[in-house]
Amino acid sequence: MHLWADYDGTNLYVATENAQGTTNDRFIFVSQTPGALQAAPWSKAGQVASWSAYIGNEESNGWRGWFDNSGSASIAPSGVCEATLNITEEFGAEPDSLYVCLASYQSGNAGTLQAQIPSAVIANGTIEANEYRVLHLKPRNLTIAPDGTNIVLRWQGSALAQSYRIWRANSIGETPTIIGTTTNTTFTDSPTHSQAIYYIDIQF
C-alpha cells in the first residue's frame, strides 16, 4: 500500500492502489489542520483526527468518490485510486501546508483499522492528528544574512517543489521582480541598493 501526493499550484493530487480485491476499504484523508477526533467514516471502528475532505474506495467493486469536499474535485477513471481537489476553492485561499493520510479498514460496518500511512505512532485503531503527513506548499523560515557585499538567503523548502523563485523589491512601495530561480534552498544576491525586500515562492 502506497500514498502518493503532488500539487500543481491549484489542485492537490492524491493516489493509492485500488482497494478492489484487497478485502479492505481504503480512505485518503485531507486536512488543512487535523484536529479533534471524530468517528471514522462509513461506520468503521475507531476515530480519525478531523479531516476537511476524504476519498472512499470500496474493496468489493473498486468504486471511489470524494466526501465532505467543498472545492471542485475529480476522480480519475483509471485502475488506480487517484483524484484531485482544488485547494483554493476548498479552503478559500492557499494554505501554507496541507496534511494527508491513508487508511485501510476491514470492509463492512465496524471494520477495524488494518494499516495506515504514515505509520501509527501508537497502534490503537485510531488515527491521531500527529499521524498525518504534512505537505508544505510554501517556503518556511526564510533567513537573510549579509556576507561581505552579498546577501545570502536560506529557507526550508518543500518536497513537492520543482524549483524556487526569488523576488526582490528595493523599497516598500516597489513591485518586486524575479531575480533568480533555483532548485536549492539557498540563494546569494548582490543588491545595488541600501535596502532590499525579498520574497520566495515555489514552482510546482
C-alpha positions in Angstrom: 0.0 0.0 0.0 1.4 3.4 -1.0 0.2 7.0 -0.7 1.2 9.5 -3.5 0.6 13.2 -3.4 1.6 16.2 -5.5 0.4 19.8 -6.1 0.5 22.0 -9.2 -0.3 25.3 -7.5 -4.1 24.8 -8.0 -5.0 21.2 -7.4 -3.8 18.7 -4.9 -3.3 15.2 -6.4 -3.5 12.1 -4.2 -3.5 8.4 -5.1 -3.1 4.9 -3.8 -3.6 1.4 -5.3 -7.2 0.4 -5.9 -8.8 -1.3 -2.9 -10.7 -3.8 -5.1 -9.7 -7.4 -4.2 -7.7 -6.5 -1.1 -10.5 -7.3 1.4 -10.2 -3.8 2.9 -11.8 -0.5 2.1 -9.4 2.5 1.7 -9.6 6.1 2.6 -7.4 9.1 1.8 -8.0 12.0 4.3 -7.1 15.6 3.5 -7.0 18.3 6.2 -5.8 21.8 6.5 -5.1 21.2 10.2 -6.0 17.8 11.7 -8.0 18.5 14.8 -10.3 16.8 17.3 -11.0 13.1 17.0 -14.3 12.1 15.3 -15.9 8.8 14.3 -14.3 7.1 11.4 -16.3 7.3 8.2 -18.6 4.6 6.7 -19.4 3.3 10.2 -15.8 1.9 10.6 -14.5 1.3 14.1 -12.3 3.8 15.9 -11.7 7.5 15.3 -9.8 9.8 13.0 -8.5 13.3 13.6 -10.8 15.7 11.9 -10.5 16.0 8.1 -11.6 18.6 5.5 -12.4 16.0 2.8 -11.7 12.4 2.0 -11.8 9.8 -0.7 -13.6 6.5 0.0 -12.6 3.4 -2.1 -14.7 0.2 -1.8 -12.9 -3.1 -2.0 -15.9 -5.0 -3.2 -16.2 -3.3 -6.6 -13.4 -0.6 -6.7 -15.9 2.3 -6.5 -14.3 5.5 -5.2 -15.5 9.1 -4.6 -15.0 12.3 -2.7 -16.8 13.1 0.5 -17.2 16.4 2.6 -15.3 18.5 -0.1 -16.5 22.0 -0.9 -13.9 22.6 -3.7 -14.0 21.1 -7.2 -12.8 17.5 -7.2 -12.3 14.8 -9.7 -11.7 11.0 -9.6 -9.6 9.5 -12.4 -11.2 6.6 -14.4 -8.1 4.5 -14.1 -7.1 1.3 -12.4 -5.5 3.3 -9.6 -7.5 5.2 -7.0 -6.3 8.7 -7.9 -8.0 12.1 -7.6 -7.6 15.9 -7.5 -9.0 18.6 -5.2 -9.0 22.4 -5.9 -7.2 23.7 -2.9 -8.2 27.4 -3.1 -11.9 26.5 -3.6 -11.7 24.1 -0.7 -10.0 26.4 1.8 -10.7 29.9 0.5 -7.0 30.6 0.0 -3.9 28.6 -0.5 -2.7 27.4 3.0 0.9 27.2 4.0 0.6 23.4 4.5 -1.8 20.5 4.0 -2.0 17.2 5.8 -2.9 13.8 4.2 -3.1 10.2 5.4 -4.2 6.9 4.0 -6.2 4.3 6.0 -7.2 0.7 5.3 -10.2 -0.7 7.2 -11.8 -4.1 7.1 -14.8 -3.9 4.8 -18.3 -3.8 6.3 -19.7 -1.9 9.3 -17.4 -1.7 12.4 -14.4 -2.8 10.3 -11.2 -2.2 12.2 -8.2 -0.2 11.1 -5.7 -2.6 9.4 -3.0 -0.3 8.1 -2.2 3.4 7.7 0.3 5.7 6.0 2.1 7.4 7.7 2.7 4.5 10.2 0.9 4.7 13.5 2.7 6.5 16.4 0.6 4.4 18.8 -1.2 1.4 17.2 -4.6 1.9 18.9 -7.1 1.7 16.0 -7.3 5.5 15.9 -5.7 7.9 13.5 -4.3 10.8 15.6 -3.5 14.3 14.4 0.2 13.6 14.5 -0.3 10.6 12.2 -0.9 12.7 9.1 1.9 13.5 6.7 2.5 17.3 6.2 2.8 18.7 2.7 4.4 22.2 2.8 3.1 24.4 0.0 5.2 27.4 0.8 8.8 28.0 1.8 9.3 28.4 5.6 11.7 30.2 7.9 13.4 32.5 5.5 16.6 34.0 6.9 18.6 36.8 5.3 22.2 37.3 6.3 25.0 39.6 4.9 28.1 38.1 3.5 30.5 40.9 2.6 28.8 42.8 -0.1 26.4 39.9 -0.8 23.1 38.8 0.8 22.6 35.1 1.5 19.0 33.8 1.7 18.2 30.4 3.2 14.8 28.8 3.8 13.2 25.4 4.5 11.7 24.0 1.3 9.0 21.6 0.2 9.4 18.1 -1.1 6.8 19.0 -3.7 8.8 21.9 -5.2 10.3 21.7 -8.6 12.2 25.0 -8.0 12.0 28.2 -6.1 11.7 31.8 -7.5 13.4 34.7 -5.7 11.8 38.1 -5.9 13.3 41.4 -4.8 12.0 44.9 -4.3 14.2 47.8 -3.4 11.6 49.7 -1.4 8.3 49.0 0.4 6.2 50.5 -2.4 8.1 48.9 -5.3 6.7 46.0 -7.2 9.1 43.0 -6.7 10.7 41.5 -9.7 12.2 38.0 -10.1 15.9 38.0 -9.7 16.6 34.3 -9.9 15.3 30.7 -9.9 17.0 27.8 -8.1 16.4 24.2 -7.1 18.4 24.7 -3.9 17.1 26.2 -0.6 19.8 28.9 -0.6 20.4 31.9 -2.9 23.1 34.6 -2.9 22.2 38.1 -4.2 24.4 41.2 -4.8 21.9 44.1 -4.2 22.8 47.5 -5.6 20.6 49.5 -3.1 21.0 50.1 0.6 17.9 48.1 1.3 16.1 45.2 -0.2 12.9 43.2 0.4 12.9 39.5 -0.6 10.1 37.0 -1.3 10.4 33.3 -2.1 7.8 31.2 -3.8 7.5 27.6 -5.0 7.2 26.4 -8.6 5.4 23.1 -8.6 
